[in-house]
């Protein structure tokens, strides 16, 4: 599908992280009173990191949305960064107690925590990031070994999956839950690297008071650390490790999809677009 550039432009107002995150939190709260968000679907939710002592912090990690940056920040803030050699491979089952944290399942109400934090990303960008990381890197070893989003039959150095095949496999897997991809809950059992973000964290049950956008990582992370009374100088050393820039625009990738497939993948992530404050139309403009 060919994505055309719109004519004309308007001046973008200066970004205010404090106001932006407040508006996101309020917007999600409004949606949570509406159907279908007022009743969480039965899906496989992920886990959150919480403070071991007291109820100061809950952070719900979303892969491909600043998770690696937050891992380093939490360990450094606890003064135990030296204990980890590779933060990229620091997973859910790691020894989080060394940083004064523990894991809990994302089930039930968690609003008793003073600060409830989540960072999210444009669904289209997050999908490309997942493809780049899990298919293009290491000869597609992740998708070959995990057999997700579908079984790969060819062998290296052949490309494991094209981007179109990658998206097709995700859509096919999601349809096993519901033929209607727009139903809230569809995609809840997908690999967590491309599971809809609104199904990885319980947005309505957690009532996050800090919702950061990866596209504004510098500003939002600085503001979040201020609220959390963490050292904001940690930002400069860590944000650069998050892949916010791409050599190719989103239109390059999504022009590879036909109209039907683009419509289906947009439907699958429609609740991410709606709740998290992204526009699927303007996202793909060159």
Buried (B, 14 or more C-beta within 10 A) or exposed (E): BEBEEEEEEEEEEEEEBEEBBBEBBEBBBEBBEEEEBEEBBEBEBBBBBBBEEEEBBBBBBBBBBBBBBBBBBBBBBBEBBEEBEEBEEBEEEBEBEEBBBBBBEBEEEBEEBBBBBBBBBBBBBBBBBBBBBBBBEEBBEBBBEEEBBBEBEEEEEEBBBEBBBBBBBBBEBBBEBBEEBEBBBBBBBBBBBBBBBBBBBBBBBBBBBBBBBBBBBBBBBBBBBEBBEBEBEBBEEBBEEBBBEEEEBBBBBBBBBEEEBBEBBBBBBBBBBBBBBBEBEEBBEE
